[in-house]
């Protein structure tokens, strides 16, 4: 191998080009300068193509670009050797360089043959611009259509919201009116049944007295249902004044208010320190009244009742409050029915009630943006949890 390379660079037997023929200085330097300039251009073009392909790796037919670079660089090398032959007659090296240039040239030709049809199939710049303009126009048309649809949808939503608001207002007004108008005949029914019960003597028979008592009790229960229904309807009105509220004195007020209903009973009140919340005071008082009334009622059959009021960490920016008792409890499979209107899990003979209290609690808590749920076990008590926004 060293002998082959030495032979390529061997200039023996060849004179420098200056001495071959009659060369004038002007003609000789014309060839030399021209070959050097062509060499410089042929070296610059591959460098620029290399930079271009490195910045655009997504170009199609990338191997053809590399062959072009090699072909142009090889051509430049032959021109450089031709310029040096005027002083250094390396004709063997020049021949090998021209052979390599020919090989790279034909390799480029052979690579172009299969690529040419695919290159011709590429869209021209005018077509690309036309397609791009068509796509932009289609997108603008689609955006305009979406804007029209959004505007129409917003208008429909606003109209439907207004209709629902009016329907709810009318329904609440109707419910309030019906409930209010039912109070008068119920008062008459209860009053006259009470008078009838007072006028009945023993010799008229216990059956009539029993019937009159049933009528009076039914009127009382219907009156309680109407009162609770009115209270439930009122919770559907607009949310009142939200404020930073200390729950502890509010719970103490409700416990004191319910004290007469616990007379003669032993109840172990376990009231923990409760956090500050953001809520409407009147509505939150209604929540505590309903929950503590239920705890008192459903633990009535316990010789030593225990009612626990506490708090535990909630989600982000919220607190979880709870009321726990050791009363009758309930089966967890019916937990989703606890907060429905007029839904009760116990018979009237066991525990009185209307089935609206927990529904009212859920409506109030949800209007505050919170959640309410319950856990329990039969004869092992129940716990009602609810969340409120924590005060900063």
DRENDO-1510 file (C-alpha; in Angstrom, 1 decimal, always signed):
<recs>
REC; n; res; u; v; w
REC; 1; UNK; +0.0; +0.0; +0.0 .
REC; 2; UNK; +2.8; +2.5; +0.8 .
REC; 3; UNK; +4.3; +1.7; -2.7 .
REC; 4; UNK; +1.0; +2.5; -4.4 .
REC; 5; UNK; +0.7; +5.8; -2.6 .
REC; 6; UNK; +4.3; +6.6; -3.3 .
REC; 7; UNK; +3.7; +5.9; -7.0 .
REC; 8; UNK; +0.7; +8.2; -7.1 .
REC; 9; UNK; +2.8; +11.1; -5.8 .
REC; 10; UNK; +5.9; +10.2; -8.0 .
REC; 11; UNK; +6.6; +12.9; -10.6 .
REC; 12; UNK; +9.5; +11.1; -12.2 .
REC; 13; UNK; +9.5; +11.1; -16.0 .
REC; 14; UNK; +7.1; +14.0; -16.3 .
REC; 15; UNK; +8.2; +17.7; -16.6 .
REC; 16; UNK; +6.3; +20.5; -15.0 .
REC; 17; UNK; +3.6; +21.9; -17.3 .
REC; 18; UNK; +5.5; +25.2; -17.7 .
REC; 19; UNK; +8.0; +23.2; -19.7 .
REC; 20; UNK; +5.5; +21.3; -21.9 .
REC; 21; UNK; +4.9; +23.4; -24.9 .
REC; 22; UNK; +5.3; +27.1; -25.3 .
REC; 23; UNK; +3.5; +28.7; -22.3 .
REC; 24; UNK; +3.4; +32.4; -21.9 .
REC; 25; UNK; +3.2; +33.8; -18.4 .
REC; 26; UNK; -0.3; +35.3; -19.1 .
REC; 27; UNK; -1.7; +32.0; -20.4 .
REC; 28; UNK; -0.2; +29.9; -17.7 .
REC; 29; UNK; -1.5; +32.1; -14.9 .
REC; 30; UNK; -4.9; +32.3; -16.6 .
REC; 31; UNK; -5.2; +28.5; -16.2 .
REC; 32; UNK; -3.8; +28.5; -12.7 .
REC; 33; UNK; -6.0; +31.3; -11.4 .
REC; 34; UNK; -9.1; +29.8; -13.1 .
REC; 35; UNK; -8.5; +26.3; -11.6 .
REC; 36; UNK; -7.9; +27.7; -8.1 .
REC; 37; UNK; -11.1; +29.8; -8.3 .
REC; 38; UNK; -13.1; +26.8; -9.5 .
REC; 39; UNK; -11.5; +24.7; -6.7 .
REC; 40; UNK; -12.6; +27.3; -4.1 .
REC; 41; UNK; -16.2; +27.5; -5.4 .
REC; 42; UNK; -16.4; +23.7; -5.6 .
REC; 43; UNK; -15.3; +23.4; -2.0 .
REC; 44; UNK; -17.7; +26.1; -0.8 .
REC; 45; UNK; -20.7; +24.5; -2.4 .
REC; 46; UNK; -20.5; +21.2; -0.4 .
REC; 47; UNK; -19.9; +23.2; +2.8 .
REC; 48; UNK; -23.1; +25.2; +2.2 .
REC; 49; UNK; -25.0; +22.0; +1.2 .
REC; 50; UNK; -23.8; +20.3; +4.4 .
REC; 51; UNK; -24.9; +23.2; +6.5 .
REC; 52; UNK; -28.3; +23.2; +4.7 .
REC; 53; UNK; -28.9; +19.5; +5.2 .
REC; 54; UNK; -27.9; +19.7; +8.9 .
REC; 55; UNK; -30.5; +22.4; +9.5 .
REC; 56; UNK; -33.1; +20.7; +7.5 .
REC; 57; UNK; -33.0; +17.0; +8.3 .
REC; 58; UNK; -36.6; +16.6; +7.0 .
REC; 59; UNK; -35.5; +17.1; +3.4 .
REC; 60; UNK; -36.5; +14.4; +1.0 .
REC; 61; UNK; -33.9; +12.4; -0.9 .
REC; 62; UNK; -31.1; +13.3; +1.6 .
REC; 63; UNK; -28.6; +10.6; +0.3 .
REC; 64; UNK; -28.7; +12.3; -3.1 .
REC; 65; UNK; -27.6; +15.6; -1.5 .
REC; 66; UNK; -24.6; +13.8; +0.0 .
REC; 67; UNK; -23.7; +12.4; -3.4 .
REC; 68; UNK; -23.8; +15.8; -4.9 .
REC; 69; UNK; -21.5; +17.1; -2.2 .
REC; 70; UNK; -19.0; +14.3; -2.8 .
REC; 71; UNK; -19.2; +14.8; -6.6 .
REC; 72; UNK; -18.7; +18.6; -6.4 .
REC; 73; UNK; -15.8; +18.2; -3.9 .
REC; 74; UNK; -14.1; +15.6; -6.2 .
REC; 75; UNK; -14.4; +18.0; -9.2 .
REC; 76; UNK; -12.8; +20.8; -7.1 .
REC; 77; UNK; -9.9; +18.5; -6.2 .
REC; 78; UNK; -9.2; +17.7; -9.8 .
REC; 79; UNK; -9.0; +21.5; -10.6 .
REC; 80; UNK; -6.7; +22.0; -7.7 .
REC; 81; UNK; -4.3; +19.3; -8.9 .
REC; 82; UNK; -4.4; +20.7; -12.4 .
REC; 83; UNK; -3.2; +24.1; -11.0 .
REC; 84; UNK; -0.3; +22.5; -9.1 .
REC; 85; UNK; +0.9; +20.5; -12.1 .
REC; 86; UNK; +2.4; +23.7; -13.5 .
REC; 87; UNK; +5.1; +23.2; -10.8 .
REC; 88; UNK; +4.5; +19.7; -9.5 .
REC; 89; UNK; +3.8; +17.2; -12.3 .
REC; 90; UNK; +1.7; +14.6; -10.4 .
REC; 91; UNK; +0.0; +13.3; -13.4 .
REC; 92; UNK; -0.7; +9.9; -11.9 .
REC; 93; UNK; -2.5; +11.5; -8.9 .
REC; 94; UNK; -4.4; +13.7; -11.3 .
REC; 95; UNK; -5.6; +10.6; -13.2 .
REC; 96; UNK; -6.7; +8.8; -10.1 .
REC; 97; UNK; -8.6; +11.9; -8.9 .
REC; 98; UNK; -10.4; +12.1; -12.2 .
REC; 99; UNK; -11.3; +8.4; -12.0 .
REC; 100; UNK; -12.7; +8.9; -8.5 .
REC; 101; UNK; -14.6; +11.9; -9.8 .
REC; 102; UNK; -16.1; +9.8; -12.6 .
REC; 103; UNK; -17.1; +7.1; -10.2 .
REC; 104; UNK; -18.9; +9.5; -7.8 .
REC; 105; UNK; -20.5; +11.2; -10.8 .
REC; 106; UNK; -22.0; +8.0; -12.1 .
REC; 107; UNK; -23.1; +7.0; -8.6 .
REC; 108; UNK; -24.9; +10.3; -8.5 .
REC; 109; UNK; -26.5; +9.6; -11.9 .
REC; 110; UNK; -27.6; +6.1; -10.8 .
REC; 111; UNK; -29.1; +7.5; -7.6 .
REC; 112; UNK; -31.0; +10.2; -9.5 .
REC; 113; UNK; -32.7; +7.7; -11.9 .
REC; 114; UNK; -35.1; +6.2; -9.3 .
REC; 115; UNK; -35.5; +9.5; -7.4 .
REC; 116; UNK; -36.4; +11.6; -10.4 .
REC; 117; UNK; -40.0; +10.4; -10.8 .
REC; 118; UNK; -40.7; +10.9; -7.2 .
REC; 119; UNK; -39.1; +14.3; -7.3 .
REC; 120; UNK; -41.2; +15.3; -10.3 .
REC; 121; UNK; -44.3; +14.1; -8.4 .
REC; 122; UNK; -43.6; +16.6; -5.6 .
REC; 123; UNK; -46.0; +19.6; -5.7 .
REC; 124; UNK; -44.6; +22.8; -7.0 .
REC; 125; UNK; -44.4; +25.9; -5.0 .
REC; 126; UNK; -47.4; +27.5; -6.7 .
REC; 127; UNK; -49.6; +24.4; -5.9 .
REC; 128; UNK; -48.3; +24.4; -2.3 .
REC; 129; UNK; -49.3; +28.0; -1.9 .
REC; 130; UNK; -52.7; +27.4; -3.5 .
REC; 131; UNK; -53.3; +24.4; -1.2 .
REC; 132; UNK; -52.2; +26.5; +1.8 .
REC; 133; UNK; -54.4; +29.4; +0.9 .
REC; 134; UNK; -57.3; +27.0; +0.5 .
REC; 135; UNK; -56.6; +25.4; +3.9 .
REC; 136; UNK; -56.4; +28.8; +5.5 .
REC; 137; UNK; -59.7; +29.8; +3.9 .
REC; 138; UNK; -61.4; +26.6; +5.1 .
REC; 139; UNK; -60.1; +27.1; +8.6 .
REC; 140; UNK; -61.4; +30.7; +8.6 .
REC; 141; UNK; -64.7; +29.5; +7.4 .
REC; 142; UNK; -64.8; +26.8; +10.1 .
REC; 143; UNK; -63.8; +29.3; +12.8 .
REC; 144; UNK; -66.6; +31.6; +11.6 .
REC; 145; UNK; -69.1; +28.8; +11.7 .
REC; 146; UNK; -67.9; +27.8; +15.2 .
REC; 147; UNK; -68.3; +31.4; +16.4 .
REC; 148; UNK; -71.9; +31.4; +15.0 .
REC; 149; UNK; -72.7; +28.1; +16.6 .
REC; 150; UNK; -71.2; +29.3; +19.9 .
REC; 151; UNK; -73.2; +32.5; +19.8 .
REC; 152; UNK; -76.3; +30.5; +19.0 .
REC; 153; UNK; -75.5; +28.0; +21.8 .
REC; 154; UNK; -74.9; +30.8; +24.3 .
REC; 155; UNK; -78.2; +32.4; +23.3 .
REC; 156; UNK; -80.0; +29.2; +23.8 .
REC; 157; UNK; -78.4; +28.5; +27.1 .
REC; 158; UNK; -79.2; +31.9; +28.3 .
REC; 159; UNK; -82.8; +31.5; +27.2 .
REC; 160; UNK; -83.1; +28.1; +28.7 .
REC; 161; UNK; -81.5; +29.3; +31.9 .
REC; 162; UNK; -84.0; +32.1; +32.1 .
REC; 163; UNK; -86.9; +29.7; +31.5 .
REC; 164; UNK; -85.7; +27.3; +34.2 .
REC; 165; UNK; -85.2; +30.2; +36.6 .
REC; 166; UNK; -88.7; +31.4; +36.0 .
REC; 167; UNK; -90.1; +27.8; +36.2 .
REC; 168; UNK; -88.3; +27.3; +39.5 .
REC; 169; UNK; -89.6; +30.6; +40.8 .
REC; 170; UNK; -93.1; +29.7; +39.8 .
REC; 171; UNK; -92.8; +26.2; +41.3 .
REC; 172; UNK; -91.4; +27.6; +44.6 .
REC; 173; UNK; -94.2; +30.2; +44.7 .
REC; 174; UNK; -96.8; +27.5; +43.9 .
REC; 175; UNK; -95.4; +25.2; +46.6 .
REC; 176; UNK; -95.4; +28.1; +49.2 .
REC; 177; UNK; -98.9; +29.1; +48.3 .
REC; 178; UNK; -100.3; +25.6; +48.4 .
REC; 179; UNK; -98.6; +24.9; +51.7 .
REC; 180; UNK; -99.7; +28.2; +53.1 .
REC; 181; UNK; -103.3; +27.7; +52.0 .
REC; 182; UNK; -103.5; +24.2; +53.4 .
REC; 183; UNK; -102.7; +25.5; +56.9 .
REC; 184; UNK; -106.1; +27.0; +57.5 .
REC; 185; UNK; -108.2; +23.9; +56.8 .
REC; 186; UNK; -105.7; +21.8; +58.8 .
REC; 187; UNK; -106.1; +24.1; +61.8 .
REC; 188; UNK; -109.9; +23.8; +61.5 .
REC; 189; UNK; -109.6; +20.0; +61.3 .
REC; 190; UNK; -107.3; +19.8; +64.3 .
REC; 191; UNK; -109.4; +22.3; +66.3 .
REC; 192; UNK; -112.8; +20.6; +65.7 .
REC; 193; UNK; -111.3; +17.1; +66.2 .
REC; 194; UNK; -109.9; +18.3; +69.5 .
REC; 195; UNK; -113.3; +19.8; +70.5 .
REC; 196; UNK; -115.0; +16.5; +69.5 .
REC; 197; UNK; -112.5; +14.6; +71.6 .
REC; 198; UNK; -113.2; +16.8; +74.6 .
REC; 199; UNK; -117.0; +16.4; +74.2 .
REC; 200; UNK; -117.0; +12.7; +74.0 .
REC; 201; UNK; -117.9; +11.0; +77.2 .
REC; 202; UNK; -117.0; +7.6; +78.4 .
REC; 203; UNK; -120.5; +6.2; +77.8 .
REC; 204; UNK; -120.3; +7.2; +74.1 .
REC; 205; UNK; -117.5; +4.5; +73.6 .
REC; 206; UNK; -113.8; +4.5; +73.3 .
REC; 207; UNK; -114.0; +3.8; +69.6 .
REC; 208; UNK; -115.2; +7.3; +68.8 .
REC; 209; UNK; -112.6; +8.8; +71.0 .
REC; 210; UNK; -109.9; +6.8; +69.2 .
REC; 211; UNK; -111.2; +8.0; +65.9 .
REC; 212; UNK; -111.2; +11.6; +67.0 .
REC; 213; UNK; -107.6; +11.2; +68.4 .
REC; 214; UNK; -106.5; +9.7; +65.1 .
REC; 215; UNK; -107.9; +12.7; +63.2 .
REC; 216; UNK; -106.2; +15.1; +65.5 .
REC; 217; UNK; -102.8; +13.4; +65.3 .
REC; 218; UNK; -103.1; +13.2; +61.5 .
REC; 219; UNK; -103.8; +16.9; +61.3 .
REC; 220; UNK; -100.8; +17.6; +63.5 .
REC; 221; UNK; -98.6; +15.5; +61.3 .
REC; 222; UNK; -99.9; +17.1; +58.2 .
REC; 223; UNK; -99.2; +20.5; +59.7 .
REC; 224; UNK; -95.6; +19.4; +60.5 .
REC; 225; UNK; -95.1; +18.2; +57.0 .
REC; 226; UNK; -96.3; +21.5; +55.6 .
REC; 227; UNK; -94.0; +23.5; +57.9 .
REC; 228; UNK; -91.0; +21.4; +56.9 .
REC; 229; UNK; -92.0; +21.7; +53.2 .
REC; 230; UNK; -92.1; +25.4; +53.6 .
REC; 231; UNK; -88.7; +25.4; +55.2 .
REC; 232; UNK; -87.3; +23.2; +52.5 .
REC; 233; UNK; -88.7; +25.6; +49.8 .
REC; 234; UNK; -87.1; +28.6; +51.5 .
REC; 235; UNK; -83.7; +27.0; +51.2 .
REC; 236; UNK; -84.1; +27.1; +47.4 .
REC; 237; UNK; -84.0; +30.9; +47.5 .
REC; 238; UNK; -80.8; +32.9; +46.8 .
REC; 239; UNK; -77.9; +32.2; +49.1 .
REC; 240; UNK; -77.8; +34.7; +51.9 .
REC; 241; UNK; -74.8; +36.7; +53.3 .
REC; 242; UNK; -71.6; +34.6; +53.3 .
REC; 243; UNK; -69.3; +35.6; +56.2 .
REC; 244; UNK; -66.3; +34.4; +58.2 .
REC; 245; UNK; -68.1; +32.4; +60.8 .
REC; 246; UNK; -67.1; +30.8; +64.1 .
REC; 247; UNK; -69.0; +27.6; +64.3 .
REC; 248; UNK; -68.4; +26.9; +68.1 .
REC; 249; UNK; -70.9; +29.5; +69.5 .
REC; 250; UNK; -73.4; +28.6; +66.9 .
REC; 251; UNK; -73.3; +24.9; +67.9 .
REC; 252; UNK; -73.6; +25.9; +71.5 .
REC; 253; UNK; -76.7; +28.0; +70.8 .
REC; 254; UNK; -78.4; +25.0; +69.0 .
REC; 255; UNK; -77.5; +22.6; +71.7 .
REC; 256; UNK; -79.0; +25.0; +74.3 .
REC; 257; UNK; -82.1; +25.5; +72.1 .
REC; 258; UNK; -82.7; +21.7; +71.9 .
REC; 259; UNK; -82.2; +21.2; +75.7 .
REC; 260; UNK; -85.9; +20.9; +76.4 .
REC; 261; UNK; -86.2; +17.9; +74.1 .
REC; 262; UNK; -83.5; +16.1; +76.1 .
REC; 263; UNK; -85.1; +16.6; +79.5 .
REC; 264; UNK; -84.9; +13.5; +81.7 .
REC; 265; UNK; -82.3; +11.9; +79.4 .
REC; 266; UNK; -78.6; +11.3; +79.9 .
REC; 267; UNK; -76.6; +12.5; +76.9 .
REC; 268; UNK; -72.8; +12.6; +76.8 .
REC; 269; UNK; -72.1; +15.6; +74.6 .
REC; 270; UNK; -68.6; +15.4; +73.1 .
REC; 271; UNK; -68.0; +18.7; +71.3 .
REC; 272; UNK; -64.5; +19.3; +69.8 .
REC; 273; UNK; -63.0; +22.5; +68.7 .
REC; 274; UNK; -64.5; +23.5; +65.4 .
REC; 275; UNK; -62.7; +25.6; +62.7 .
REC; 276; UNK; -63.7; +28.9; +61.2 .
REC; 277; UNK; -65.7; +28.6; +58.0 .
REC; 278; UNK; -67.3; +30.7; +55.2 .
REC; 279; UNK; -71.1; +30.3; +55.4 .
REC; 280; UNK; -74.5; +32.0; +55.8 .
REC; 281; UNK; -75.2; +32.0; +59.6 .
REC; 282; UNK; -79.0; +31.4; +59.3 .
REC; 283; UNK; -78.7; +28.5; +56.9 .
REC; 284; UNK; -75.8; +26.9; +58.8 .
REC; 285; UNK; -77.9; +27.1; +62.0 .
REC; 286; UNK; -80.6; +25.3; +60.2 .
REC; 287; UNK; -78.1; +22.5; +59.3 .
REC; 288; UNK; -76.9; +22.1; +62.9 .
REC; 289; UNK; -80.5; +22.1; +64.1 .
REC; 290; UNK; -81.6; +19.3; +61.8 .
REC; 291; UNK; -78.5; +17.2; +62.4 .
REC; 292; UNK; -78.5; +17.5; +66.2 .
REC; 293; UNK; -82.3; +17.0; +66.3 .
REC; 294; UNK; -81.8; +13.7; +64.4 .
REC; 295; UNK; -79.0; +12.6; +66.7 .
REC; 296; UNK; -81.1; +13.3; +69.8 .
REC; 297; UNK; -84.1; +11.5; +68.2 .
REC; 298; UNK; -82.4; +8.4; +66.9 .
REC; 299; UNK; -80.4; +7.9; +70.2 .
REC; 300; UNK; -83.6; +8.2; +72.3 .
REC; 301; UNK; -83.6; +4.4; +73.0 .
REC; 302; UNK; -80.1; +4.4; +74.5 .
REC; 303; UNK; -79.8; +4.5; +78.2 .
REC; 304; UNK; -76.6; +6.4; +77.8 .
REC; 305; UNK; -76.7; +8.4; +74.6 .
REC; 306; UNK; -73.5; +9.8; +73.1 .
REC; 307; UNK; -73.4; +12.6; +70.5 .
REC; 308; UNK; -70.1; +13.7; +69.1 .
REC; 309; UNK; -69.5; +16.9; +67.2 .
REC; 310; UNK; -66.1; +17.4; +65.5 .
REC; 311; UNK; -64.0; +18.3; +62.5 .
REC; 312; UNK; -61.4; +16.6; +60.5 .
REC; 313; UNK; -59.1; +17.7; +57.6 .
REC; 314; UNK; -60.8; +18.0; +54.3 .
REC; 315; UNK; -59.7; +18.8; +50.8 .
REC; 316; UNK; -58.0; +21.9; +49.6 .
REC; 317; UNK; -59.5; +25.1; +51.1 .
REC; 318; UNK; -62.2; +23.1; +52.9 .
REC; 319; UNK; -63.0; +21.6; +56.2 .
REC; 320; UNK; -65.1; +18.5; +57.1 .
REC; 321; UNK; -67.5; +18.7; +60.0 .
REC; 322; UNK; -69.5; +15.8; +61.4 .
REC; 323; UNK; -72.2; +14.7; +63.9 .
REC; 324; UNK; -71.9; +11.2; +65.3 .
REC; 325; UNK; -74.3; +9.3; +67.5 .
REC; 326; UNK; -74.7; +5.9; +69.0 .
REC; 327; UNK; -78.3; +5.6; +68.1 .
REC; 328; UNK; -80.3; +3.3; +65.8 .
REC; 329; UNK; -78.1; +3.7; +62.8 .
REC; 330; UNK; -79.0; +2.4; +59.3 .
REC; 331; UNK; -77.9; +0.0; +56.6 .
REC; 332; UNK; -75.2; +1.4; +54.3 .
REC; 333; UNK; -76.9; +0.1; +51.2 .
REC; 334; UNK; -79.7; +2.7; +51.8 .
REC; 335; UNK; -77.3; +5.6; +52.5 .
REC; 336; UNK; -78.1; +7.3; +49.2 .
REC; 337; UNK; -81.8; +7.5; +50.2 .
REC; 338; UNK; -81.2; +9.4; +53.4 .
REC; 339; UNK; -81.0; +12.8; +51.8 .
REC; 340; UNK; -84.1; +12.5; +49.5 .
REC; 341; UNK; -87.3; +14.5; +50.2 .
REC; 342; UNK; -89.8; +12.4; +52.2 .
REC; 343; UNK; -87.4; +9.4; +52.3 .
REC; 344; UNK; -87.3; +7.7; +55.6 .
REC; 345; UNK; -85.6; +4.5; +56.7 .
REC; 346; UNK; -87.5; +4.0; +59.9 .
REC; 347; UNK; -91.3; +3.6; +60.6 .
REC; 348; UNK; -93.3; +6.4; +62.3 .
REC; 349; UNK; -94.0; +4.0; +65.2 .
REC; 350; UNK; -90.2; +3.9; +65.9 .
REC; 351; UNK; -89.2; +7.5; +65.3 .
REC; 352; UNK; -91.4; +10.4; +64.3 .
REC; 353; UNK; -90.4; +12.8; +61.5 .
REC; 354; UNK; -91.3; +14.0; +58.0 .
REC; 355; UNK; -88.3; +13.0; +55.9 .
REC; 356; UNK; -87.3; +16.6; +55.0 .
REC; 357; UNK; -84.6; +17.4; +57.5 .
REC; 358; UNK; -81.7; +15.8; +55.8 .
REC; 359; UNK; -82.9; +16.9; +52.3 .
REC; 360; UNK; -82.8; +20.4; +53.7 .
REC; 361; UNK; -79.3; +19.8; +55.0 .
REC; 362; UNK; -78.1; +18.6; +51.6 .
REC; 363; UNK; -79.6; +21.5; +49.7 .
REC; 364; UNK; -78.1; +24.1; +52.1 .
REC; 365; UNK; -74.6; +22.5; +52.0 .
REC; 366; UNK; -74.6; +22.1; +48.2 .
REC; 367; UNK; -75.6; +25.8; +47.8 .
REC; 368; UNK; -72.5; +26.5; +49.8 .
REC; 369; UNK; -70.5; +24.5; +47.3 .
REC; 370; UNK; -69.9; +21.6; +49.8 .
REC; 371; UNK; -70.7; +17.9; +50.0 .
REC; 372; UNK; -72.7; +15.8; +52.5 .
REC; 373; UNK; -72.7; +12.1; +53.1 .
REC; 374; UNK; -73.5; +9.6; +55.9 .
REC; 375; UNK; -72.0; +6.4; +57.3 .
REC; 376; UNK; -73.7; +4.1; +59.7 .
REC; 377; UNK; -74.5; +0.6; +60.9 .
REC; 378; UNK; -77.7; -0.8; +62.3 .
REC; 379; UNK; -77.9; -0.5; +66.2 .
REC; 380; UNK; -74.3; +1.0; +66.1 .
REC; 381; UNK; -75.1; +4.6; +65.4 .
REC; 382; UNK; -74.6; +6.9; +62.4 .
REC; 383; UNK; -72.3; +9.8; +61.3 .
REC; 384; UNK; -73.2; +12.6; +59.0 .
REC; 385; UNK; -70.3; +14.5; +57.3 .
REC; 386; UNK; -70.4; +17.7; +55.4 .
REC; 387; UNK; -67.8; +20.1; +54.0 .
REC; 388; UNK; -67.6; +23.9; +53.9 .
REC; 389; UNK; -65.1; +26.4; +52.6 .
REC; 390; UNK; -62.4; +27.0; +55.2 .
REC; 391; UNK; -62.0; +30.6; +56.4 .
REC; 392; UNK; -58.5; +32.0; +55.7 .
</recs>
